[in-house]
């Protein structure tokens, strides 16, 4: 294959904004994002993970919004810029009381406010870890929220990690150590990549 043909068939690099719903330093969900970063670097060309830290966001408060609903605090502006610049999204979502965490919902709300919903019309994937249901109820609730945000979630494969079941899935620092789960995460990322490419506008 000549260089011209190779350049025209190569997949474009997709920027994946990744959000961890847990603020805990050694959380499993931060570990899932780290594993996703490693997988993209090792064996998924054309996919790049951008971990977006949401720990410094203020809680949603309309009193903080200025300029007729289009001015936001600096941390929120930075969040909105990174969401807007992304090609697709990866949510690593814990399950708190059958739902998503307050920190993740806060980020979702901030980036959807005003006249411009920064999430709209892009592909997304969810990975969860937890007890017997592996965080599946939070995943389902996040999908419901995504309907209003105009997010397009991949349906398969799903990754709901039963973190307390043998063999161990994470080490004490939250790093993913289970080979089978790592392979399942890879399949989620490949599905997200394929779906995001399908949703990109085609050149006339």
N, C-alpha and C positions, 0 to 999 in steps of 0.2 A: 504494500500500500504506500503510495507516495505521500509526501508531507501535506500537500493540498487536500487530498482526500481525508487524511487523518484529522486535519484541523476542522473540516466541515462536519465530521461524524462524531467528534468528541463531545461528551455531555458538558453543558455549561456548569460552572460551580454554583451550587445553590447555598445560600446563607440560611442556616437553621437557627433561629433564636430559641434558646432552650431556657425553660423556667422551672425552677425547683420550688415546690410548694412548702417545703420545710425549711425553716431558718436555722435549724440545728447544724453545727459544724460537721458532725460525723454522721449525718443522716444518710439513710439508704438512697434517698432520691437524689442527693448530690452525687452519690456514688454511681447511680445509673447515668447521670449526665456525664461524669468523667469517663465512664466506660464507653458511652456513645462517642465522645471526643476521640478516644483511642481507636475505636473501630473505624471511624471515618478516616483517620490518618493512616491506619494500617491497610484497609482493604475496601474502602468505599470511595473511589475517586469521584470528584464532582460534588461532594457533600461536605460542608464545613459547619461545625457547631460553634455558636456564639452564646456562651452562658451569660444570661442577664441576671444580675444580682438585684433582687427586689426588696432586700432587707431595709434599705434606707428610705423607702417611700413613706410619705405621710399618709395617714388614713384619709380616704375620700371625704372631702368637705367642700361643698360648693362655695363657701366663703373664701377659699383659697384660689378660686378661679377668677381671672380678670379679663379685660379686653372683650367684654361682651360674650364671655364663654369660651374664648380661644387662647387665653393666657394662663399658664400653669406654673407651679413651683419648679425650680431648676431640676430637681430629681425626677419629677414627672415629665418634664420636657425631654430629658435624656432618655427616659423609658420610651416615650412615644416615638422619638427619633429612631431608636433601635428596632422597635416593632415595625415601624413604617419601612425601614430599610431591609427587613428580612423577606426571604422568598417563601418561607414556610416556618412552622413552629413545632417544637417538641415540649410537651408538658410532663414533668415528673411529679405526679400528684399524690400525696398521702391522703388517707381517709380519716377525717376528724368528724365524729358524730354523724356518720353516713354521708358526708359531703366533702367538698374541697375545703382547704384551709382558708382562714381569713386573709392571710398574706397574699395568696394566689388570687382570690376573688378581688382583693383591693387593686392588684395590678391589672387584672382584666377590666375592671371598671374605669380606672384612670385612663387607660389607652383607648377606651371606646367613647369617651366624653367629647362634647363639642360637636361641631358640624362634621368632623372627620373621624370616623371609626377606623383606627389604625389596623385592626385585625382583619378587615373585611376581605373576603373572596380569595383566601389562600388555604393551602393544605395544612393539616396539623395531625399530630399523633400524640397518644397518651400512653405513658408507662407508669405503673403503680406497684407498690410493695406494701404488704401488710399482713394481717392475720389470715383467718380461714378463707376469706373472700379475696385476699390479695389486693385490697383497695378497689375492688370492682365497682362498689356503689358510688365512690367518689368519681370514678371514671365516667359512669353513666350520668351523674349530675353535671359533670363538666361538659359532656356532650349536649345536654339540655341548654346550658348557658351559651354554648357555641352556636346554637340555632339563631339566637338574637344577634350574636356578634358576626354572623355570616361566615363562620369558619367551616371548612370542609374536612371533617375527620376521616382518616382511613378507617375502614371497618375491620379488616383483617390484615395481618395477624394481631391478636391482642396480647398484651403482656401484663398480667396481674400476678406478681411474684408472691408466693406464700413464703414469707421471709423466715418464719419460725419452723418450717418443715425441713427435715433432713433431705439431702445433705445441706450444710450451711451455705447460705447464698451470699452473705456479706461478712467482712471481717470487722474488728472492733472500731476501725476508722471509717466504716461505711463503704469500703471498696467492694465492688462486685467481684466475687471469687469463684462463682459457680459457672462452669464451662457451658452447660446446657442453657442456662439463663442468658449468658453472653451471646450465644448463637441465636436465641430467640430475639434478643434485642437487635442484633444485626438484621434479622428479617424484617423487623418493624422499620428500621431505618431505610432499608432498600425499598419497602413498600411506600414509605413517605416520599422518597426521592422520585419514584416512578409516578406517583399521583401528582406531586408538585410540578413535574415536567409536563404532564398532561394538561394541567390547568393554566400553564403559561400561554400568553397570547401568541398566536402563530403569525409569522411575517407573511404579508400578501405577496 
